[in-house]
Amino acid sequence: MTSKYHDLLLSFSLSLLFSSCFSAGPIAHYCGKGLNDTNGNTTLSNDISYVLADLVARASAGGFAISSYGGVRSEKVYGLAQCRGDVDARDCSACLADAARRLPATCPGEGDARVWYDYCFARYEVGVDFAGAADFGLATILVNTQNATNPEAFDAAAGTVMGRAAARAGGAGAGFGTEEERFDAIDVTIYGLAQCTRDLQPLMCAQCLSSAVGMLREYCRFRQGCQVLYSSCIARYEIYPFYFPLDI
């Protein structure tokens, strides 16, 4: 499917989104750019394994890492891993370890592999140094099947929450922002989260999140919860607390 905004590959999952630990497994993945004889190319397979292991080791400690390994650029493996900004080091490490284990098996023979969890995101690509570039051409949208009561007013309130979360992430939040607001019309609190990968400059982060919030408005109308997953940023809102307090 294409969007009027960009040429986007959109994947819709109509399911309830419940907060869960990393052990619930990936919530989305993408495989692309098939490589000839990748399964039989021991060197490339080893390079991918090296990059993934390096990402797990370094991102587990700091929540984010980029890595690269290999010979000539066309065959070099580039990788990135990041945990959600509210996730502690133990859960971050466990999530990334699972991502590194699953990615090669999920995308065998592919030179572009990405996996999203509730708690973390990891990717690698052969021959493309993507670090520092805002990547929001591919979107996965996960939509809560339950419609909101008083939908027009709810959408306006959710939009306000997400606008503030995105502004915080693109500004003083250094790529991560959460917001919440009481919606008295149906006696619920709307929780919102926005995050960019840490390789992005603030302007690129703001551009990515602006697109993500726009996708929420277009494809998630009247829904009690929704999230947009890009490779460079994510945006999500729910009517239950799905992120951890930042002061613990």
N, C-alpha and C positions, 0 to 999 in steps of 0.2 A: 504494500500500500504506500502511496506517496502522500505527502503533506503539502499544503500550499506554502509552508515556510521553507522547506528544504526538500531534497530528495532523501527521504527517510525510510528506513526499513523499520516498521513498527510491529511489535509483538504485544498482543493483548492477552492478559490472563485474568479471567473473571473468577476471582476467588477472594475469600475473606482473608484479610491480612492480620495475623496475630503475631504479637511480639514473641520471638523465640530465640533460643541460643543457636550458636553456629552449627550444632549437631543436627539441626533440622535440614541442613544441606543447602545447596545453591538455590537462589530464587530466580536466576536467569543466567544464560550463557550465550556466547556468540562464537562461531567458528567461521573462518574465512580464509581466502587466498591459499588455495591448495598448492602444495609443493610436490613436485615429482620425486618419487622415491624417498620421501621423508622418513617413512617407516624403516627403510633400509639404510638410511644415512646415519651411521653411528656417531660421526662427529657432530652433526647438527643436533641430534638427540641429546648428546652429552652437553652441548652448549646450552640447550634449553634447560636441562636439569641443573646445570651450574647456576644459571640466572635465577631460576626459581628458588633454589636453596639459599642463594645470596639475599634475595628479597625477603624470604622468611626470617632469616637470621637478623637482618638489619631493621626491617619494618616492625618486627616483634618488639624491639626495644623502643623505637621512636614513633611508631604508628604510621610511618611512611618511608618508602625507599624507591629509588630507581636504580637500575643495573643494566649492564651490557656485557657481552662476551662473544668472542669469535674473531675471525680473520677479516677478510675484505668486507666492506660495508654491506654489499648485496647479500651476504650470508651471515652477517652478524645478528645476534639475538638481542633485542632490547626489551626490557621489562619494567613494570611498575606495580607496586602494591601499596595499599592504604587501608587502614581501619577507620571505622566511624569515630568521630572525634570524642564521643562519650564512652567508648568501650575501653575497659581496663586492659593492662598488658597481658594478663593471662588469657583472657578470651580473645584478644587480638592475635596472639601467637597461635592459639588452637585453630582459629578460623583460617589464618594464612597457611598453616600447615595442611589443612584439609584442601584448600584451594590449590596449592602446589601439587598435591597428590592427584587431584582430579583433573586438572587442566590438560595434561598430555593425553590422558585416556579419553577425555571428553572430546578432544579435537585432534585425533590422530591424523597425521599427514597434512595438517593445516599450519600455515605460517602466521596466522593471526588468531589468537585465542584469548577470550575474556570470560571472566566468571564473576557474578555478583552474589553476595550473601547479605543477610541483614547486617552483619557486623563488619564485613570487609569486602574489598574488591581487588582483583589481581588480573594482570594481562601480560602477554608477551607478543612480540611481532618480529618477524625476520626481515631484515633489510630496511626498516623504517625507524628512524630515531624520532619518536613522537613526543618526547618529553618537552614540556613548555608550550605545546600547541593545544589550543582548546578543541576538543574532539566532541562535538555534539551532533554528528550526522546520523548516528545510529541510536535509536531510542527503544527501550522496553518500557511499557506502561502496564502497571499492575493496578487493577481497579477493584475496589470493594463492591460486591454485588448489591449491597443494601443502599437504598435511596434514603436521603435525608428528609426529615420532616421540615416543613417550611423551606423548601429547597432554594428559592431565589435568595432569601435572606441568609441562609446557610452558606451558599456559594460566595456571597459577598464577604461574609465573616472569614471563611476559609482563605479567600484571596488576600484579605488584610493580614492574616497571620502569616501566610507564605511570603507576602511582600516584605514583611518585617524580618522574617528569618533569612530571606535571601539578601536583604540589605545588610544585616549583621554579618553574614558569612562573607559578603563581598567587601566589607569594610573592616571594622575593628576586630571582628571575630576571626580574622586570618584564615578564612576558608571554611569556617564552620559556624552555624548559627541555629539556635532553637528559639521558638516562641510559643506562647499559649495564650488563649483568651476564652473567657467564659461566654457561651452563647445562650443567653437566658431564655430565648424563645422556645427551646426544646430541652433546657436544663442539662446541657452538656458542655464540656470544655474541648476546644479544638487545639490539638497539639501539632506543631509544624517543625520540620527540620530541613535544613539546606546545607550542602557541603560540596566543596570543590576539591579536586586533587591538589596537593600542595606545590606541584610544579608550575601552576598557573599564576601569572601576574594578576593583581586585583581587577584590572579592566577585563581581562579574559574570563576570570571567574564570574564577574557580574554579567557578562554577555551569555555565558553558559547557563547561569541560573535564570536569567531573564527568559531564555528560550524554554527552560524546563517548567517554569511557572506558567508560561503561556500554554504549554502542552497540557498542564493540569486544567487550566480553564477550558480548553477546547475539548478534551477527551474525557474529562471526569465530572461533567456537570451533574449536580445533584447527588453525588456519591458521598457516603459517609467517610470514605478514606480512599487515598490514591497515592501512587508514587511513580515518578519518572526517573528512569535510570539511564544516564548517559555515561560514557567512558571518562568524562572529565568532571562531571558533577551529578548530584542527585537532589531531588526535591520530593518531600513526602508530608502528608498530613493525615491525621486520624482523630477519632473522638475518644481515644484512650491513650495513656502515656506509654509510648513505645521506646523512648530513649531514657538513659540514666541521668540522674542529677549530676551536674558537673562539679559539685562541691564535695563529692565523696570519693 
